[in-house]
Amino acid sequence: MNRLVEICSQEFLCRERAALDSKRRPFWLAQAEEWEQRALDEIARHFRECNQAELNAA
């Protein structure tokens, strides 16, 4: 879960930069969306691993 925290921190930083850098706002928002997708992928990976562990234990 530490990885998820790091990913979400990167997303936050990109959104913060988007708010402060009006010239490059589209770039920073696109970067934030990429980090958001990485976070969703990380959550999905975590649940797949948990489900696989439960299946192996049964």
C-alpha positions in Angstrom: 0.0 0.0 0.0 3.0 2.3 0.3 3.2 2.3 -3.5 -0.4 3.5 -3.7 0.4 6.4 -1.3 3.4 7.4 -3.5 1.3 7.2 -6.7 -1.5 9.4 -5.1 1.2 11.9 -3.9 2.4 12.2 -7.5 -1.1 12.8 -8.7 -1.6 15.5 -6.1 1.6 17.2 -7.1 0.6 17.3 -10.7 -2.8 18.8 -9.9 -1.1 21.3 -7.6 1.2 22.3 -10.5 -1.7 22.6 -12.8 -3.3 25.1 -10.5 -0.1 27.1 -10.3 1.1 26.9 -13.9 -1.7 28.2 -16.2 0.5 28.0 -19.3 1.1 24.3 -18.8 -2.1 23.4 -17.1 -3.3 20.9 -19.8 0.1 19.1 -19.5 -0.1 18.8 -15.7 -3.7 17.7 -15.8 -2.8 15.0 -18.3 0.0 13.9 -16.0 -2.4 13.8 -13.1 -4.8 11.6 -15.0 -2.0 9.2 -15.8 -1.1 9.0 -12.1 -4.8 8.5 -11.2 -5.0 5.6 -13.6 -1.9 4.1 -12.1 -3.5 4.3 -8.7 -6.6 2.5 -10.0 -4.4 -0.2 -11.6 -2.5 -0.6 -8.3 -5.8 -1.0 -6.4 -6.9 -3.6 -8.9 -3.6 -5.4 -8.6 -3.9 -5.5 -4.8 -7.3 -7.0 -4.9 -6.3 -9.6 -7.5 -3.4 -10.6 -5.2 -5.7 -10.8 -2.2 -8.3 -12.9 -4.1 -5.6 -15.2 -5.4 -4.2 -15.7 -1.9 -7.7 -16.6 -0.7 -8.2 -19.1 -3.5 -4.8 -20.7 -2.8 -5.6 -21.0 0.9 -9.0 -22.7 0.2 
